[in-house]
Amino acid sequence: MPGKLVIDLRNNGGGNSGVATPLIMTLRSHTGINQRGRLFVLIGARTQSSAMMNALQLRRATDA
């Protein structure tokens, strides 16, 4: 099991935000990685559309 996980949404122009939902729900229930200091999400000025929706989902559903 990894000690840390980084999800990089930078430069993601969007698409279908539902694609990441299974991953987000899995991370939510994975107590080994769903902890502050272990789960990180990167966004930037070019993170757009559904990628921003996924970032918001991750913020609300996990301890990222």
C-alpha positions as CSV (number, residue, x, y, z in Angstrom):
1,M,0.0,0.0,0.0
2,P,1.4,3.5,-0.9
3,G,2.2,5.9,1.9
4,K,0.8,8.9,0.0
5,L,-1.3,9.5,-3.1
6,V,-1.3,12.6,-5.3
7,I,-4.1,13.2,-7.8
8,D,-2.9,15.7,-10.4
9,L,-5.8,17.6,-11.9
10,R,-3.6,20.5,-13.2
11,N,-4.1,21.3,-16.9
12,N,-7.2,19.1,-17.0
13,G,-9.7,20.8,-19.4
14,G,-12.6,18.7,-18.1
15,G,-14.9,16.2,-19.7
16,N,-17.1,13.8,-17.9
17,S,-16.9,14.3,-14.1
18,G,-18.7,11.0,-13.4
19,V,-15.6,9.1,-14.6
20,A,-13.8,9.8,-11.3
21,T,-16.7,9.1,-9.0
22,P,-15.8,5.4,-8.4
23,L,-12.3,6.4,-7.6
24,I,-13.4,9.1,-5.2
25,M,-15.9,6.7,-3.4
26,T,-13.1,4.1,-3.1
27,L,-10.7,6.6,-1.6
28,R,-13.4,7.8,0.8
29,S,-13.7,4.4,2.3
30,H,-9.9,3.6,2.3
31,T,-8.9,4.6,5.8
32,G,-5.2,3.9,5.1
33,I,-4.9,6.6,2.4
34,N,-7.9,8.9,3.2
35,Q,-6.0,10.9,5.8
36,R,-4.7,14.4,6.0
37,G,-1.1,14.4,4.9
38,R,-1.5,11.2,2.8
39,L,-4.0,12.2,0.2
40,F,-3.3,15.2,-2.0
41,V,-5.1,16.9,-5.0
42,L,-3.3,19.3,-7.2
43,I,-5.2,22.0,-9.2
44,G,-4.1,25.0,-11.1
45,A,-5.3,27.9,-13.2
46,R,-5.9,25.5,-16.1
47,T,-8.0,23.0,-14.1
48,Q,-11.4,23.5,-15.6
49,S,-15.0,22.3,-15.9
50,S,-15.6,18.8,-14.6
51,A,-12.0,18.5,-13.3
52,M,-12.9,21.3,-10.8
53,M,-16.1,19.4,-10.0
54,N,-13.9,16.4,-9.2
55,A,-11.6,18.5,-7.1
56,L,-14.6,19.8,-5.1
57,Q,-15.9,16.2,-4.7
58,L,-12.6,15.1,-3.4
59,R,-12.5,18.0,-0.9
60,R,-16.0,17.2,0.4
61,A,-15.8,13.4,0.4
62,T,-12.2,12.8,1.6
63,D,-9.5,14.3,3.9
64,A,-7.4,15.4,0.9
